[in-house]
Amino acid sequence: MADFLLEIGTEEIPARMIDGAREELSRRVGELLTRERLADSPELEPFSTPRRIAVVVRGVSASQPDAEEHVTGPATKVAFKDGQPQPPAHAFAKKVALDISQLERVTTPKGEYLAAKVTKKGRPAAEILSEALPKELASLYWAKNMYWRPGKTSERFVRPVRWMVAMLDGQTVPVHLFGTQSGKQSQGHRILSSGEVTIANPAAYKEGLLSASVVADPMEREHRIRKALDAACRTIPGARWREDKELLETVVNLTEFPSVIIGSFDHSYLTLPEEVLVTVMRDHQKYFAVEDANGKLAPYFLAVLNTSGDPQGLIRHGNERVLRARFNDARFFWNTDQKHGLRERVNWLKNVTFQKDLGSYFDKTQRVQALASQLCEWICTPDPKAIRSGVVHKAALLAKTDLTTELVKEFTELQGIVGGLYARAQQLDPSLPEATRFAIADVIYDQYKPASMDDQVPRSIEGGVLSLADKADSIAGMFALGLIPSGSKDPFALRRQANGIVKIIAEHKLSLSLKDTFKAARDAYNGSDAESKFKSNNFEQDIESFFRERLEFYLRDVRGFAYDVVNAVLAAGADDVLDAVARAEAVTAVRDNPDFEFVAAAFKRINNILKQAREKKVRIADKFEFVGSLDEEGVDPEKMLAAKVPPLRERFTKAREDGDYTDALIQLSTLKEDIDRYFDEVMVMVEDETVRANRLALLTAMLGGFSTVADLSEIVTEKK
């Protein structure tokens, strides 16, 4: 068995694109080797740096094994005439390199045919890889591609390709693509090496690059960076670097031979909010923040370099100078913004466009405020103290005003956060208690949460409602315009916002109807200029389908429910997120009960019977009379089942109304013995149309009456 190496060397690839491309390259090469019978279970080791993506594969055959194929030829009635071979027989024999006497005859549903067993000689691995790799490499997905060679037919790639390495053990695999011919020469670190480095064989790939100051394994680079960050912090008593997974992933993909320096800034900058300082360091300079033993921001920063170090301190001084200028800008913008309060800025939103067809942010503010008030009213219906409606109303009015501030214009990542900070720092209304003002500030601060399924929801229920209303307004407007996400295209991040809505409702336990919420969101546009641009589409159906997908994603991928549980629950309703979560929990709790498993299998059988009956247009009685509809000649198992269904349906309905779904499903499991006897002794599809229609009505009543918690026919069971 041989080792195979493939490396694509480029100009610097954007950090955010590297991880996905590395894994895709590894997957594609592994699938290619398996598909071509060059490896049964290849051992893949992917590598990447800013200038390369690569994979080393162990356990690759030098050539394909020979394969025996059964080839079918012409029909015998065509191949022979009066017992003599005709041209089709000779042509087939020549094709398979056999004498006509060696050909077989096989009988198929279409008649008798000539056939032959032929051995297909395996091709060398190098030949197959040379032929197949260009297509695989050209098919790699990149968020953005570019041309760098003249000519309309030139290939596109994320960045110009400068070299390729393709080796099977010590042999070069010839691959020509992107105007580059593969070889054994890779490239070392731009500064710390002399440039070209020859790879002896795939097994020596990591060590060969390391000798040229390139750490090819991203996990190893992360380990080095972590150790260097820890070591730098130990030079400051009590200091520690602030863990930041996303930033760490970024700097790993920005470096080939990382090292870390620690710098400082003046204590006076600590008077600015921590969020501003960290954003400047993290998002603009890619620095790690440093905190003291109490978790408060310290006047230091950590920078990850793509070089061996900074012995003379020149890089540190340069970074300190840049950071000082950025902090001065932030302080100037902060002080300038305080000259105008948030209330004064509300009217300024008329000059800030939300979306070209949906009007300004002032228009959006009015809609969100109205929708948020409606949501508060629904939440307060069972419990008037459940939410502070006044806090939501005031926060909704001021939520977008920070878009007019200089600080947000300079640091767009801080929108929402700046509004919350300014609301806390300014006197919004002299009549407001400080606690209320701080509550409003927190709601504004959290309005864009959650930014992802890994992010936290707003801290308060008031913040959750404002965030929900804001997201619902955006989704409703875009859907009404026909701007619905399709495939991988979602330019307005509507899926992310919908995921946020689902998570907010679930984690803040808001009993809200998605249908009612989006009807209210859509109605908020009535009479506006935007409404004239709306398309006459299936708004309600599109929203329902869209959120069913989002809820399915939340239940399956975030909450971890089994796929069949999710399918069963959503088949019974996907309008109430909180209710769907509760039903999924109940089904999960009882699904391992043997009696429940049996009933679930029976419901699958019932569903199939009714489906076939409808397909064949068999009459089903409108109603099954559970008491007195069967004469004395009725079958006992049918009588017993028919008698037990009505009281159980009442108990089931009550448990469903009380939200006690687990008890409802346990009660349903008590039908196990009756259903078992019914299907053993009763024939549903009998010849007598009246009896058949009545029995189908009983099954219909059972399926409909007991499927309000979950469609049990969707549950996967081992029972037949």
VENVENZI-V246198 format. One record per backbone hydrogen bond with DSSP energy under -1.0 kcal/mol. CO is the residue of the C=O (numbers start at 1). NH is the residue of the N-H. If there is no record, write none. Layout:
co & nh
CO & NH
CO & NH
This chain:
co & nh
2 & 60
3 & 169
4 & 57
5 & 167
6 & 55
7 & 165
8 & 53
9 & 162
9 & 163
14 & 17
17 & 21
18 & 22
19 & 23
20 & 24
21 & 25
22 & 26
23 & 27
24 & 28
25 & 29
26 & 30
27 & 31
28 & 32
29 & 33
30 & 34
31 & 35
32 & 36
33 & 38
33 & 39
34 & 37
38 & 61
43 & 58
45 & 56
47 & 54
49 & 52
50 & 13
51 & 10
52 & 49
53 & 8
54 & 47
55 & 6
56 & 45
57 & 4
58 & 43
60 & 2
62 & 125
67 & 120
69 & 118
71 & 116
74 & 114
75 & 78
75 & 79
76 & 80
79 & 86
81 & 84
84 & 81
86 & 89
86 & 90
87 & 91
88 & 92
89 & 93
90 & 94
91 & 95
92 & 96
93 & 98
99 & 102
100 & 103
104 & 115
106 & 113
108 & 111
111 & 108
112 & 76
113 & 106
114 & 73
115 & 104
116 & 71
118 & 69
120 & 67
123 & 64
124 & 128
125 & 129
126 & 130
127 & 131
128 & 132
129 & 133
132 & 136
133 & 137
134 & 138
137 & 140
146 & 157
151 & 154
157 & 146
160 & 11
163 & 9
164 & 183
165 & 7
166 & 173
167 & 5
168 & 171
171 & 168
175 & 182
177 & 180
180 & 177
183 & 166
184 & 199
186 & 197
189 & 193
195 & 188
197 & 186
201 & 204
202 & 205
204 & 208
205 & 209
206 & 210
207 & 211
209 & 212
209 & 214
210 & 213
212 & 189
216 & 48
217 & 221
218 & 222
219 & 223
220 & 224
221 & 225
222 & 226
223 & 227
224 & 228
225 & 229
226 & 230
227 & 231
228 & 232
229 & 233
230 & 234
232 & 235
233 & 236
236 & 239
240 & 291
244 & 248
245 & 249
246 & 250
247 & 251
248 & 252
249 & 253
256 & 215
259 & 305
261 & 303
263 & 301
266 & 269
267 & 270
268 & 271
269 & 272
273 & 277
274 & 278
275 & 279
276 & 280
277 & 281
278 & 282
279 & 283
279 & 284
281 & 287
288 & 302
289 & 242
290 & 298
291 & 240
292 & 295
296 & 292
298 & 300
299 & 265
301 & 263
302 & 288
303 & 261
305 & 259
310 & 313
313 & 317
314 & 318
315 & 319
316 & 320
317 & 321
318 & 322
319 & 323
320 & 324
321 & 325
322 & 326
323 & 327
324 & 328
325 & 329
326 & 330
327 & 331
328 & 332
329 & 333
330 & 334
331 & 335
332 & 336
333 & 337
334 & 338
336 & 339
337 & 340
341 & 345
343 & 346
346 & 349
347 & 350
348 & 351
349 & 352
349 & 362
352 & 361
355 & 358
355 & 359
359 & 354
359 & 355
360 & 364
361 & 365
362 & 366
363 & 367
364 & 368
365 & 369
366 & 370
367 & 371
368 & 372
369 & 373
370 & 374
371 & 375
372 & 376
373 & 377
374 & 378
375 & 379
376 & 380
383 & 386
387 & 389
388 & 392
389 & 393
390 & 394
391 & 395
392 & 396
393 & 397
394 & 398
395 & 399
398 & 401
400 & 403
401 & 404
402 & 405
405 & 409
406 & 410
407 & 411
411 & 414
412 & 415
414 & 418
416 & 420
417 & 421
418 & 422
419 & 423
420 & 424
421 & 425
422 & 426
426 & 428
429 & 432
433 & 437
434 & 438
435 & 439
436 & 440
437 & 441
438 & 442
439 & 443
440 & 444
441 & 445
442 & 446
444 & 447
446 & 449
452 & 455
460 & 464
461 & 465
462 & 466
463 & 467
464 & 468
465 & 469
466 & 470
467 & 471
468 & 472
469 & 473
470 & 474
471 & 475
472 & 476
473 & 477
474 & 478
475 & 479
476 & 480
477 & 481
478 & 483
479 & 482
480 & 535
482 & 484
486 & 489
489 & 486
490 & 493
493 & 497
494 & 498
495 & 499
496 & 500
497 & 501
498 & 502
499 & 503
500 & 504
501 & 505
502 & 506
503 & 507
504 & 508
505 & 510
510 & 512
513 & 517
514 & 518
515 & 519
516 & 520
517 & 521
518 & 522
519 & 523
520 & 524
522 & 525
523 & 526
525 & 528
530 & 533
531 & 534
535 & 537
537 & 539
538 & 542
539 & 543
540 & 544
541 & 545
542 & 546
543 & 547
544 & 548
545 & 549
546 & 550
547 & 551
548 & 552
549 & 553
550 & 554
551 & 555
552 & 556
553 & 557
553 & 558
554 & 559
555 & 561
562 & 566
563 & 567
564 & 568
565 & 569
566 & 570
567 & 571
568 & 711
570 & 573
575 & 514
576 & 580
577 & 581
578 & 582
579 & 583
580 & 584
581 & 585
582 & 586
583 & 587
584 & 588
585 & 589
586 & 590
587 & 591
590 & 593
593 & 597
594 & 598
595 & 599
596 & 600
597 & 601
598 & 602
599 & 603
600 & 604
601 & 605
602 & 606
603 & 607
604 & 608
605 & 609
606 & 610
607 & 611
608 & 612
609 & 613
610 & 614
611 & 615
612 & 616
613 & 618
614 & 617
624 & 626
631 & 634
635 & 639
636 & 640
637 & 641
638 & 642
639 & 643
640 & 644
641 & 645
644 & 648
645 & 649
646 & 650
647 & 651
648 & 652
649 & 653
650 & 654
651 & 655
652 & 656
653 & 657
654 & 658
655 & 660
659 & 661
660 & 664
661 & 665
662 & 666
663 & 667
664 & 668
665 & 669
667 & 670
668 & 671
669 & 672
671 & 675
672 & 676
673 & 677
674 & 678
675 & 679
676 & 680
677 & 681
678 & 682
684 & 686
688 & 692
689 & 693
690 & 694
691 & 695
692 & 696
693 & 621
693 & 697
694 & 698
695 & 699
696 & 700
697 & 701
698 & 702
699 & 703
700 & 704
701 & 705
702 & 706
710 & 712
711 & 714
712 & 715
